[in-house]
Amino acid sequence: MPRTPLNLFDDISAFDNLLRAWRLARRAGRTAPGAAAFHYQLENEVVGLRAGLRRGAYRPEGYHSFVVTEPKRRLVSAAPFHDRVVHHALVGVLEPLFERRFVFDSYACRKGKGTHAAVARAHRFTRRFRWCLRADVRRFFPSVDHEVLLETVRRVVRCRRTLALVATILDHGKDVLKAEAPKTLFPGDDLLALLRPKGLPIGNLTSQFLANVFLDPVDHFVKEDLRIRGYVRYADDFRIFHDDKEALRAVRLPFEKCLEDRRLLLHAGKTQIAPCTDGVPFLGFRLFPDGRRRLLGASVRRFRRRSKRLVDEVAAGHTTPAAARAFVRSWLSHAEHANTNRLRRQILEEIRTRWNDRQRRPRSSSAPTTSSSGSSRRRRSSPGPGGTP
């Protein structure tokens, strides 16, 4: 039987699909305890997971949550490995159904898209249009309403068991961000509306995918109802471009109303209209119509602070030079997408200088000594985080 939205669950729970999902899930770390244990009993684990899904007995386990503070404070929640396998199995089947419905200018967590493609698209719009409305959603991931999201999924997916699996995953994460969810009442609400289940745990594949599903009607409203040509969205970060400032002011009210219909609010302090000649901030860059692309100062300051800590951590033996170099190279690759030749040389020199200063400091008397001057020289000449002895 050809695959239709009525029998999707058979595809999701198929042995081959779960095996493919396992291969994708283990990319995040093959040697992690959960991934290693799953691999050790691979066939039994996949067969057991398949049986649990088909009996309707599958229940997710608890998230491991931790706080990250850069670029801003966020609670990140990691699902256990076998749950991540289910997430990949589910998204692998649902994604093609939704992908062909998504608008071109949605860029987060989509094949062939991503951060730098979104930045390049927005940069082109700064040269085509004079004004930009920039906006993002206030506490987006904690605010995603489960019933509104499920109704959006139901418009495409008719398979009841697939919908039940999506609901199970959503229900399991409803309390993770509960403390961070805004206590907002929308028109027509009573006090019981504050108890509506909501929230997508940050850091999960299903959350990234379902965030795009949740905001897809907003994309279509902007492109098709408001007839906006210059539009880019990355997750909950929006940029709307136009030649007429008054037209953007007129767009803002229906745009906000569309978000409120999905029980979302714009971040008032971050929603404003400005000329593109001032530079459009977007995803860590500031974009100018004359072709310049600069890194935001806050991004550079964060990296400088982090690189200083890395040098100290490598010198103390808390981080390996290889890990530090990988971090530095990753940031430098990101910075290459802006006009940063001089900045990158300057930062590398700062890292080298700090590393050399640390190497010249006298060693603590409690530090282990070696009788071999040759081995001591080899240790001192080990490359630092910048890749320089």
C-alpha positions, -999 to +999 in steps of 0.1 A: +000+000+000+014+034-009+022+056+021-005+080+031-011+101+061-034+074+074-007+047+079+023+068+089+028+050+122+038+018+105+066+038+088+076+054+120+078+021+140+094+001+111+126-017+121+146-001+093+134+034+102+143+029+139+177+016+128+182+047+107+171+068+136+196+051+158+224+060+134+213+097+134+209+098+172+244+084+179+261+112+159+258+134+190+282+111+209+289+074+202+308+069+235+281+085+258+268+059+282+233+058+268+244+055+232+270+028+241+245+008+261+220+009+233+246-001+207+258-030+229+223-046+227+214-029+194+190-055+179+172-062+212+169-025+219+154-017+184+131-047+186+119-037+221+114-001+211+094-011+181+073-034+202+066-007+228+056+018+201+033-007+183+016-017+216+011+019+226+033+013+257+061+037+248+066+063+275+095+088+274+119+089+304+130+120+323+150+148+307+184+158+320+183+196+322+211+221+327+215+259+324+236+276+297+243+313+301+257+323+267+245+340+246+217+343+271+204+322+300+184+291+288+174+259+304+185+231+280+169+196+284+185+165+269+163+134+264+177+099+271+192+082+242+164+058+234+139+087+234+162+105+209+160+075+187+122+078+187+124+116+180+145+109+149+122+081+138+092+105+141+107+135+125+122+115+097+087+105+086+068+137+093+094+162+080+089+155+043+051+160+047+056+195+062+087+205+043+069+209+011+044+232+029+070+254+045+077+288+029+111+293+014+122+320+039+120+299+070+156+289+078+159+272+112+167+235+114+160+227+077+181+209+052+199+233+029+191+263+052+206+273+085+221+304+101+244+316+074+218+311+046+194+332+066+219+359+071+228+360+034+191+362+025+185+391+050+216+408+037+202+407+001+170+423+014+189+452+030+200+461-006+165+458-020+145+476+006+149+507+027+132+498+060+132+468+083+108+456+110+127+434+134+108+413+159+110+382+180+086+363+202+087+367+240+098+335+256+089+314+226+097+279+235+081+281+270+050+297+254+042+271+227+006+260+234+002+223+230-034+223+218-027+249+191+003+230+180-016+197+178-043+213+158-017+225+134-002+190+131-038+175+126-042+196+094-016+175+078-014+142+097-045+121+099-029+090+114-043+086+150-014+067+164+011+092+150-009+120+166-010+101+199+028+097+198+033+135+192+009+142+220+028+118+243+061+135+236+045+170+241+029+160+273+062+146+287+078+180+282+050+202+295+065+209+329+101+214+318+098+251+311+067+258+332+084+282+355+096+303+325+062+304+307+045+339+307+013+341+327-007+357+299-044+358+294-056+363+258-090+377+248-118+353+257-096+334+283-107+327+319-083+319+347-083+282+338-064+292+306-033+296+327-033+258+332-032+250+295-002+227+287+026+244+269+063+245+263+088+228+240+120+216+258+150+234+243+176+210+228+155+183+213+150+175+176+112+173+180+112+207+196+131+223+167+109+206+141+076+213+159+086+250+164+087+253+126+054+236+123+039+259+149+051+291+132+044+279+096+009+295+096+025+328+106+049+325+076+020+319+052+000+348+067+029+372+062+038+360+027+003+354+013-021+376+033+001+406+040+019+401+006+053+408+020+082+400-004+111+408+020+107+383+048+131+361+067+125+339+098+149+319+119+131+302+147+113+330+165+135+358+151+117+377+123+128+403+098+103+420+075+116+444+049+098+471+029+105+504+010+078+523+029+081+528+067+043+535+070+036+502+053+056+484+079+037+502+107+005+491+090+018+455+089+028+453+125-007+452+140-021+423+119+013+405+124+009+408+162-027+397+159-017+366+140+008+357+167-018+363+194-041+339+177-014+313+183-011+325+219+022+342+214+034+378+222+060+399+205+089+410+227+081+447+230+116+459+237+130+441+206+103+450+181+111+481+161+113+496+127+146+511+115+163+521+082+184+494+067+213+520+064+216+518+103+225+482+099+201+453+105+210+431+135+203+394+128+217+362+142+249+378+156+256+400+126+249+435+116+240+438+079+245+470+058+231+477+024+266+487+011+277+450+015+294+453+049+287+425+074+299+430+109+298+408+140+278+422+169+300+435+196+283+413+223+292+382+203+329+393+201+330+401+238+315+367+247+341+349+226+370+369+241+358+361+276+354+324+267+388+322+250+405+337+281+389+310+302+399+283+278+436+293+280+434+291+318+416+258+316+441+243+292+470+256+314+454+240+345+448+207+326+410+210+328+405+212+290+426+195+263+444+217+237+425+198+210+391+207+224+401+243+229+415+246+193+382+231+180+362+257+198+385+286+185+384+272+149+346+269+150+342+306+161+367+317+135+348+299+108+316+316+119+334+350+120+346+345+084+311+352+073+316+388+083+343+414+074+366+403+102+401+398+088+417+422+111+396+412+141+404+375+137+442+382+135+439+404+166+420+377+186+445+350+176+473+372+187+455+378+221+452+340+226+488+334+217+500+362+241+478+349+269+490+313+264+527+324+264+522+345+295+507+315+313+536+293+302+561+317+316+545+318+350+565+299+377+551+265+384+535+258+418+557+240+442+530+214+445+532+207+408+548+174+398+584+176+386+603+154+362+639+144+362+641+145+324+647+180+310+638+167+276+603+157+287+599+190+305+608+208+272+583+187+253+555+196+278+563+233+276+562+233+238+528+216+235+505+237+213+481+260+231+444+266+223+453+289+194+474+262+179+507+280+186+535+267+209 
